[in-house]
Amino acid sequence: MASAYKNIAALVAATGDVIIYTCPSVTQALIKNLNLYNSHSGTIVVYPKITDSSASVTVTLQKVTLVTLASSSESADRSLAGPFVLEAGDTLKLNCDTASKIYAFASVLEISR
């Protein structure tokens, strides 16, 4: 078995479900964590999701409300701790209510057969 550590960096460029990572064929992936950052001047709601391709099911991991940097009471970033396990063909998606303002960074370990 071969393993490779990957960093996934993405700007979520649209509203609705946007795929930021797809687990390659004959591979399993462990997403250690997912960091989200709001670069917008207002609050944005983000729904991180995983689609299990073998079961044709998409699950929402959590509803994340990211405030703006101007807010002194909360942080403009959020980290979701894994691990989240993906099999070949499974996807990590983000659904945001505002486009091009959420930056995502995920640490992934891919294990190939």
N, C-alpha and C positions, 0 to 999 in steps of 0.2 A: 504494500500500500504506500502510495506517495501522498505527502501532505504539503500544502502551500498556504502561507499566511497572506491574506489580501486585505487591502484597505479599500473601502467603497466610499467615494466622495461624490455627492450629487447636489445639484440645485434643483429643487422640485419646480419644474418650469410650467406646470399646468394645474388647474383644479381637477378634482376627481381623482381616481386611482392612477397613480404613476408608478410604474415598476422601476425600482432602483437597483435590484439585484435578482438574477435568475441563477439557480443552482445548475451547474453544467451536468450533462449526461454522465453516467457511471461515476457520480460523485455525491458525497454527502457534505453538508456545510454546517458549521457551528458559528452562529452569530453571537459573539461574546457580548457586545454592547452596541447600542445605537444612540448616537448623539444628535440632537436636533438644535438648531440655532435660528432665531427669528431676527432677520435684518430689516423688518418692516417698521413703520412708525406706529403701528397699532397691533392689537392682540390678534393672534391667528390660532385657530383650532386645527390640530393635526390628528389624523387617525392612522397610526401605523398598523399595517395588516400583513398577514402571511396567507398565501394561497397554497393549499395542499393539492397539487395537481392530480395525485392518484385518487383522492376522494372527491375532487371537484368542489372543495369547500374553501371559502375565504373567512378567516377569523380576524376580528379587530383585537389587537393586543391591549389597547388602552386609548382613552380619549385624553389628548395632551393639549392643554391651553398654554400657549407661549405668549407672554406679555412682551412689550417693547422695552428696549434698553432705557427709555426715559422713565420707566416705572422704577421707583426706588424700593418698593416693597418686595419685588420678586425678581427672579433671574430671567434673562431672555433666552436661556438655553435649558435643555433637559436631557437627561441620559436615561435610557431604558436598559436595565441590566438583563442579560440573558443568563444562560445560553438559550438560544432559539435554534432548534435543529431543523434543517431543510434537507429534503431528498432531491434527487435529480428531477428537474422541471419545476420545483417549487419556487415561488417568487416572494420577495419582500417588496411591499408597496407602501406608498404614503399618499394619503388623501388630505389635501389642504383646502381651506376655503379662500385662500388668496394665492395667486401664482407668483413664482419667481422671487419669493421672499424667505423660503425655508431652505436652509442648508442642512444636509444630512451627512453623517460620517459613521460608517460601520466597520468594526473589526471582525474579519471572517477567517475561519480556518476551513479550507477545503481538503477533504480526504477522498482520494481517488482509488478505485480498485485496480 
